[in-house]
Amino acid sequence: MKKLVAAMSVAALLTGCGRPADITVNGVTKEYPTYGLFNERESKSNNVCYELSVGNVVWSIIGIENVVMPVYFIGFSLFNPVAAKSADGNCGIDS
């Protein structure tokens, strides 16, 4: 029974707080994935604004003893796509 509960807990934790988003850039709607330190070159778009996933940072700290959780969260799911960049290429409230 303990193994089942542990497996379900790990599966729930790995869902994390990172979330891909459907964003329209230049009239084309596309799903942009989260990215981290290991997959930045493949998954990050220059046309999209990203923000830090605080939930994934918290889960990385909580699971620091388990090497797999921080590697996954920081390496592959640290930043979430939030919106398309403005015409001048800036992000944020003043863009």
DSSP file (Angstrom, degrees, kcal/mol; ACC not computed):
  #  RESIDUE AA STRUCTURE BP1 BP2  ACC     N-H-->O    O-->H-N    N-H-->O    O-->H-N    TCO  KAPPA ALPHA  PHI   PSI    X-CA   Y-CA   Z-CA
    1    1 A M     >        0   0    0      0, 0.0     4,-2.2     0, 0.0     5,-0.2   0.000 360.0 360.0 360.0 -39.8    0.0    0.0    0.0
    2    2 A K  H  >  +     0   0    0      1,-0.2     4,-2.6     2,-0.2     5,-0.2   0.891 360.0  52.3 -62.0 -38.9    2.9    2.4    0.8
    3    3 A K  H  > S+     0   0    0      2,-0.2     4,-2.5     1,-0.2    -1,-0.2   0.884 108.7  50.3 -65.9 -37.8    4.4    1.9   -2.6
    4    4 A L  H  > S+     0   0    0      2,-0.2     4,-2.3     1,-0.2    -2,-0.2   0.929 112.3  46.3 -64.9 -46.1    1.1    2.7   -4.3
    5    5 A V  H  X S+     0   0    0     -4,-2.2     4,-2.3     2,-0.2    -2,-0.2   0.906 113.5  49.7 -63.6 -41.6    0.7    5.9   -2.3
    6    6 A A  H  X S+     0   0    0     -4,-2.6     4,-2.4     2,-0.2    -2,-0.2   0.911 111.0  49.3 -64.1 -42.2    4.3    6.8   -3.0
    7    7 A A  H  X S+     0   0    0     -4,-2.5     4,-2.2     1,-0.2    -2,-0.2   0.895 112.1  48.0 -64.4 -40.3    3.9    6.2   -6.7
    8    8 A M  H  X S+     0   0    0     -4,-2.3     4,-2.2     2,-0.2    -1,-0.2   0.879 111.3  51.4 -67.8 -37.4    0.8    8.3   -6.9
    9    9 A S  H  X S+     0   0    0     -4,-2.3     4,-2.4     2,-0.2    -2,-0.2   0.918 110.5  47.8 -65.0 -43.8    2.5   11.1   -5.0
   10   10 A V  H  X S+     0   0    0     -4,-2.4     4,-2.2     2,-0.2    -2,-0.2   0.913 111.5  50.6 -64.3 -41.7    5.4   11.1   -7.3
   11   11 A A  H  X S+     0   0    0     -4,-2.2     4,-0.6     1,-0.2    -1,-0.2   0.899 111.6  48.2 -62.7 -39.9    3.1   11.1  -10.4
   12   12 A A  H >X S+     0   0    0     -4,-2.2     3,-0.6     1,-0.2     4,-0.6   0.881 111.4  50.4 -67.5 -38.0    1.2   14.0   -8.9
   13   13 A L  H >< S+     0   0    0     -4,-2.4     3,-1.0     1,-0.2    -2,-0.2   0.866 103.5  58.7 -67.7 -36.0    4.4   16.0   -8.1
   14   14 A L  H 3< S+     0   0    0     -4,-2.2    -1,-0.2     1,-0.3    -2,-0.2   0.666  91.3  68.7 -72.1 -14.4    5.7   15.5  -11.6
   15   15 A T  H << S+     0   0    0     -4,-0.6    -1,-0.3    -3,-0.6    -2,-0.2   0.843  85.6 167.3 -69.7 -30.8    2.7   17.2  -13.1
   16   16 A G    <<  -     0   0    0     -3,-1.0    -2,-0.1    -4,-0.6    -1,-0.1   0.106  51.9 -73.1  57.1-163.2    4.1   20.4  -11.5
   17   17 A C  S    S+     0   0    0     60,-0.2     2,-0.2    36,-0.1    -1,-0.2   0.404  90.9 113.6-113.1  -3.4    3.1   23.9  -12.1
   18   18 A G        -     0   0    0     -3,-0.2    62,-0.1    35,-0.1    60,-0.1  -0.511  44.0-176.7 -70.7 137.6    4.6   24.3  -15.5
   19   19 A R        -     0   0    0     -2,-0.2    -3,-0.0    62,-0.1    -2,-0.0  -0.971  22.3-134.8-142.4 124.6    2.0   24.8  -18.2
   20   20 A P        -     0   0    0      0, 0.0     2,-0.4     0, 0.0    11,-0.1  -0.316  28.2-148.1 -65.7 160.5    2.3   25.2  -22.0
   21   21 A A  E     -A   32   0A   0     11,-2.1    11,-3.1     9,-0.0     2,-0.7  -0.988  15.6-127.8-137.3 144.9    0.2   27.9  -23.5
   22   22 A D  E     +A   31   0A   0     -2,-0.4     2,-0.4     9,-0.2     9,-0.2  -0.832  40.7 175.5 -88.1 115.3   -1.6   28.5  -26.8
   23   23 A I  E     -A   30   0A   0      7,-2.5     7,-2.0    -2,-0.7     2,-0.6  -0.964  28.7-133.7-127.8 138.5   -0.4   31.9  -28.0
   24   24 A T  E     +A   29   0A   0     -2,-0.4     2,-0.5     5,-0.2     5,-0.3  -0.831  27.0 176.4 -94.2 119.0   -1.1   33.8  -31.2
   25   25 A V  E >  S-A   28   0A   0      3,-2.5     3,-1.6    -2,-0.6    23,-0.0  -0.989  71.5 -13.0-124.0 122.7    2.0   35.2  -32.8
   26   26 A N  T 3  S-     0   0    0     -2,-0.5    -1,-0.1     1,-0.3     3,-0.1   0.859 130.3 -52.6  55.0  39.2    1.7   37.0  -36.1
   27   27 A G  T 3  S+     0   0    0      1,-0.2     2,-0.5    -3,-0.0    -1,-0.3   0.470 117.0 109.0  80.9   2.1   -1.8   35.6  -36.7
   28   28 A V  E <   -A   25   0A   0     -3,-1.6    -3,-2.5     2,-0.0     2,-0.5  -0.955  58.3-147.4-116.6 123.0   -0.8   32.0  -36.1
   29   29 A T  E     +A   24   0A   0     -2,-0.5     2,-0.3    -5,-0.3    -5,-0.2  -0.762  29.7 162.3 -89.8 129.6   -1.9   30.2  -32.9
   30   30 A K  E     -A   23   0A   0     -7,-2.0    -7,-2.5    -2,-0.5     2,-0.6  -0.979  41.8-110.3-145.0 151.1    0.6   27.6  -31.6
   31   31 A E  E     -A   22   0A   0     -2,-0.3    -9,-0.2    -9,-0.2    -2,-0.0  -0.777  30.9-159.8 -87.5 121.3    1.2   25.8  -28.4
   32   32 A Y  E     -A   21   0A   0    -11,-3.1   -11,-2.1    -2,-0.6    12,-0.1  -0.887  11.8-141.4-102.3 127.5    4.4   27.0  -26.8
   33   33 A P        -     0   0    0      0, 0.0     2,-0.1     0, 0.0   -14,-0.0  -0.293  20.7 -99.5 -82.6 168.2    6.0   24.6  -24.2
   34   34 A T        -     0   0    0     46,-0.1     2,-0.3    10,-0.1    46,-0.2  -0.408  41.5-159.3 -73.1 161.7    7.7   25.4  -21.0
   35   35 A Y  B     -B   79   0B   0     44,-1.7    44,-2.9    -2,-0.1    43,-0.7  -0.970  12.6-176.7-143.1 162.0   11.5   25.4  -21.0
   36   36 A G        -     0   0    0     39,-0.5     4,-0.4    -2,-0.3    39,-0.3  -0.596  51.4 -68.3-137.5-161.1   14.3   25.1  -18.5
   37   37 A L  S    S+     0   0    0     37,-2.2     3,-0.2     1,-0.2    38,-0.2   0.792 126.6  46.7 -70.2 -28.6   18.1   25.2  -18.4
   38   38 A F  S    S+     0   0    0     37,-2.0    -1,-0.2     1,-0.2    38,-0.2   0.778 120.9  32.5 -87.2 -27.4   18.6   22.0  -20.4
   39   39 A N  S  > S+     0   0    0     36,-1.1     4,-2.5     1,-0.1     5,-0.4   0.078  78.8 115.3-118.7  25.0   16.2   22.6  -23.3
   40   40 A E  H  > S+     0   0    0     -4,-0.4     4,-1.9    -3,-0.2    -1,-0.1   0.907  77.0  52.4 -61.0 -43.1   16.3   26.4  -23.7
   41   41 A R  H  4 S+     0   0    0      1,-0.2    -1,-0.2    -4,-0.2    -2,-0.1   0.854 118.4  35.9 -63.9 -35.2   17.8   26.2  -27.2
   42   42 A E  H  4 S+     0   0    0     -3,-0.2    -2,-0.2    -4,-0.1    -1,-0.2   0.802 127.4  30.9 -88.3 -31.2   15.1   23.8  -28.5
   43   43 A S  H  < S+     0   0    0     -4,-2.5     2,-0.3    -7,-0.1    -3,-0.2   0.636  91.5  94.3-109.7 -16.5   12.0   25.0  -26.7
   44   44 A K     <  -     0   0    0     -4,-1.9     2,-0.4    -5,-0.4   -10,-0.1  -0.629  57.2-153.5 -84.5 135.3   12.3   28.8  -26.1
   45   45 A S    >   -     0   0    0     -2,-0.3     3,-0.9     1,-0.1    -2,-0.0  -0.868  14.5-146.2-105.5 140.1   10.8   31.1  -28.7
   46   46 A N  T 3  S+     0   0    0     -2,-0.4    -1,-0.1     1,-0.2    -2,-0.0   0.570  98.9  59.3 -76.9  -8.8   12.1   34.6  -29.3
   47   47 A N  T 3  S+     0   0    0     37,-0.1    38,-2.4     2,-0.0     2,-0.4   0.381  96.3  72.8 -99.1   2.8    8.5   35.8  -30.0
   48   48 A V  E <  S-C   84   0B   0     -3,-0.9     2,-0.3    36,-0.3    36,-0.2  -0.925  72.6-131.1-125.5 143.0    7.0   34.9  -26.6
   49   49 A C  E     -C   83   0B   0     34,-3.6    33,-2.9    -2,-0.4    34,-1.0  -0.729  27.6-164.1 -88.1 139.9    7.3   36.3  -23.1
   50   50 A Y  E     -C   81   0B   0     -2,-0.3     2,-0.3    31,-0.2    29,-0.0  -0.881   7.2-160.9-123.0 154.4    8.1   33.9  -20.3
   51   51 A E  E     -C   80   0B   0     29,-2.3    29,-2.9    -2,-0.3     2,-0.1  -0.969  32.7 -94.7-133.4 154.0    7.9   34.0  -16.6
   52   52 A L  E     -C   79   0B   0     -2,-0.3     2,-1.1    27,-0.2    27,-0.2  -0.394  32.3-128.9 -65.1 135.7    9.5   32.0  -13.8
   53   53 A S     >  -     0   0    0     25,-3.0     4,-1.6     1,-0.2     3,-0.3  -0.760  23.8-173.9 -88.5  97.8    7.4   29.1  -12.5
   54   54 A V  H  > S+     0   0    0     -2,-1.1     4,-2.5     1,-0.2    -1,-0.2   0.867  81.4  58.6 -62.3 -37.6    7.5   29.7   -8.8
   55   55 A G  H  > S+     0   0    0      1,-0.2     4,-2.5     2,-0.2    -1,-0.2   0.894 105.3  48.8 -59.6 -41.1    5.7   26.4   -8.1
   56   56 A N  H  > S+     0   0    0     -3,-0.3     4,-1.9     2,-0.2    -1,-0.2   0.840 109.7  52.0 -70.3 -31.6    8.4   24.4   -9.9
   57   57 A V  H  X S+     0   0    0     -4,-1.6     4,-2.0     2,-0.2    -2,-0.2   0.921 110.8  48.4 -66.5 -43.3   11.1   26.2   -7.9
   58   58 A V  H  X S+     0   0    0     -4,-2.5     4,-2.7     1,-0.2    -2,-0.2   0.929 111.6  48.9 -62.1 -45.6    9.3   25.4   -4.7
   59   59 A W  H  X S+     0   0    0     -4,-2.5     4,-2.5     1,-0.2    -1,-0.2   0.859 108.8  54.3 -64.2 -33.7    8.9   21.7   -5.7
   60   60 A S  H  < S+     0   0    0     -4,-1.9    -1,-0.2     2,-0.2    -2,-0.2   0.894 110.7  45.5 -64.9 -39.1   12.6   21.6   -6.6
   61   61 A I  H >< S+     0   0    0     -4,-2.0     3,-1.2     1,-0.2    -2,-0.2   0.916 113.8  48.6 -69.7 -43.2   13.5   22.9   -3.1
   62   62 A I  H 3< S+     0   0    0     -4,-2.7     3,-0.4     1,-0.3    -2,-0.2   0.903 117.6  41.6 -62.4 -40.9   11.1   20.4   -1.5
   63   63 A G  T >< S+     0   0    0     -4,-2.5     3,-1.0     1,-0.2     6,-0.3   0.063  75.6 121.1 -96.5  26.1   12.4   17.5   -3.5
   64   64 A I  T <  S+     0   0    0     -3,-1.2    -1,-0.2     1,-0.3    -2,-0.1   0.805  72.1  56.9 -61.1 -30.0   16.1   18.4   -3.3
   65   65 A E  T 3  S+     0   0    0     -3,-0.4     2,-0.8    -4,-0.2    -1,-0.3   0.803  99.4  64.5 -71.7 -27.7   16.9   15.1   -1.7
   66   66 A N  S X  S-     0   0    0     -3,-1.0     3,-0.7     1,-0.2    -1,-0.1  -0.869  78.1-157.9 -95.3 107.9   15.4   13.3   -4.6
   67   67 A V  T 3> S+     0   0    0     -2,-0.8     4,-1.7     1,-0.2     5,-0.2   0.780  82.5  65.4 -60.6 -30.3   17.7   14.3   -7.5
   68   68 A V  H 3> S+     0   0    0      1,-0.2     4,-2.4     2,-0.2    -1,-0.2   0.897  96.1  54.2 -64.2 -43.3   15.2   13.6  -10.2
   69   69 A M  H <> S+     0   0    0     -3,-0.7     4,-2.8    -6,-0.3     5,-0.3   0.944 110.5  42.7 -62.6 -52.1   12.7   16.3   -9.2
   70   70 A P  H  >>S+     0   0    0      0, 0.0     4,-2.5     0, 0.0     5,-0.6   0.896 113.8  53.2 -62.9 -36.9   15.0   19.3   -9.3
   71   71 A V  H  X5S+     0   0    0     -4,-1.7     4,-1.7     3,-0.2     5,-0.3   0.931 114.3  42.2 -62.5 -44.4   16.7   18.1  -12.5
   72   72 A Y  H  X>S+     0   0    0     -4,-2.4     4,-2.5     3,-0.2     5,-0.7   0.971 118.9  42.2 -66.4 -53.3   13.3   17.8  -14.2
   73   73 A F  H  X5S+     0   0    0     -4,-2.8     4,-1.1    -5,-0.2    -2,-0.2   0.914 125.1  33.2 -65.1 -45.0   11.8   21.1  -12.9
   74   74 A I  H  <5S+     0   0    0     -4,-2.5   -37,-2.2    -5,-0.3     4,-0.3   0.853 123.7  45.8 -80.3 -34.8   14.8   23.3  -13.3
   75   75 A G  H  <<S+     0   0    0     -4,-1.7   -37,-2.0    -5,-0.6   -36,-1.1   0.817 132.2  10.0 -78.3 -30.9   16.1   21.6  -16.4
   76   76 A F  H  <5S+     0   0    0     -4,-2.5   -40,-0.2    -5,-0.3    -3,-0.2   0.515 131.7  32.8-129.7  -7.8   12.9   21.2  -18.4
   77   77 A S  S  <<S+     0   0    0     -4,-1.1   -41,-0.2    -5,-0.7   -60,-0.2  -0.121  71.0 115.9-148.4  44.4   10.1   23.2  -16.9
   78   78 A L  S    S+     0   0    0    -43,-0.7   -25,-3.0    -4,-0.3     2,-0.4   0.802  73.7  46.4 -88.2 -31.0   11.4   26.4  -15.2
   79   79 A F  E     -BC  35  52B   0    -44,-2.9   -44,-1.7   -27,-0.2   -27,-0.2  -0.938  67.6-152.8-120.3 136.9    9.8   29.1  -17.4
   80   80 A N  E     - C   0  51B   0    -29,-2.9   -29,-2.3    -2,-0.4     2,-0.3  -0.852  22.4-119.4-104.8 139.0    6.1   29.3  -18.5
   81   81 A P  E     + C   0  50B   0      0, 0.0   -31,-0.2     0, 0.0     3,-0.1  -0.588  37.2 168.0 -72.9 138.0    5.0   31.0  -21.7
   82   82 A V  E     -     0   0B   0    -33,-2.9     2,-0.3     1,-0.4   -32,-0.2   0.723  52.3 -17.6-121.5 -37.4    2.6   33.9  -20.9
   83   83 A A  E     - C   0  49B   0    -34,-1.0   -34,-3.6   -60,-0.1    -1,-0.4  -0.986  67.9 -85.8-164.1 164.7    2.0   36.1  -23.9
   84   84 A A  E     - C   0  48B   0     -2,-0.3   -36,-0.3   -36,-0.2     2,-0.1  -0.529  52.3-104.8 -75.5 148.2    3.3   37.2  -27.3
   85   85 A K        -     0   0    0    -38,-2.4     6,-0.2    -2,-0.2    -1,-0.1  -0.393  39.4-107.8 -69.5 152.3    5.9   39.9  -27.3
   86   86 A S    >   -     0   0    0      4,-2.1     3,-2.0     1,-0.1    -1,-0.1  -0.138  38.6 -90.6 -72.3 175.3    4.7   43.4  -28.4
   87   87 A A  T 3  S+     0   0    0      1,-0.3    -1,-0.1     8,-0.2    -2,-0.1   0.808 128.8  52.7 -60.2 -30.8    5.7   44.9  -31.7
   88   88 A D  T 3  S-     0   0    0      7,-0.3    -1,-0.3     2,-0.1    -2,-0.0   0.419 119.5-110.1 -87.4   3.8    8.8   46.5  -30.2
   89   89 A G  S <  S+     0   0    0     -3,-2.0     2,-0.2     1,-0.3    -2,-0.1   0.619  75.0 127.8  84.3  13.3    9.9   43.2  -28.8
   90   90 A N        -     0   0    0      5,-0.2    -4,-2.1     2,-0.1     2,-0.3  -0.641  44.2-148.7-103.2 161.1    9.3   43.9  -25.2
   91   91 A C        +     0   0    0     -2,-0.2     3,-0.2    -6,-0.2     2,-0.2  -0.824  49.6  50.3-118.4 161.2    7.4   42.1  -22.5
   92   92 A G  S >  S-     0   0    0     -2,-0.3     3,-1.0     1,-0.2    -2,-0.1  -0.459  96.7 -51.3 108.3-177.4    5.5   43.4  -19.5
   93   93 A I  T 3  S+     0   0    0      1,-0.2    -1,-0.2    -2,-0.2     0, 0.0   0.773 128.7  50.4 -71.2 -28.5    2.9   46.0  -18.6
   94   94 A D  T 3         0   0    0     -3,-0.2    -1,-0.2     1,-0.2    -2,-0.1   0.353 360.0 360.0 -94.1   6.3    4.6   48.9  -20.4
   95   95 A S    <         0   0    0     -3,-1.0    -7,-0.3    -6,-0.0    -1,-0.2   0.494 360.0 360.0 -91.6 360.0    5.2   47.2  -23.7
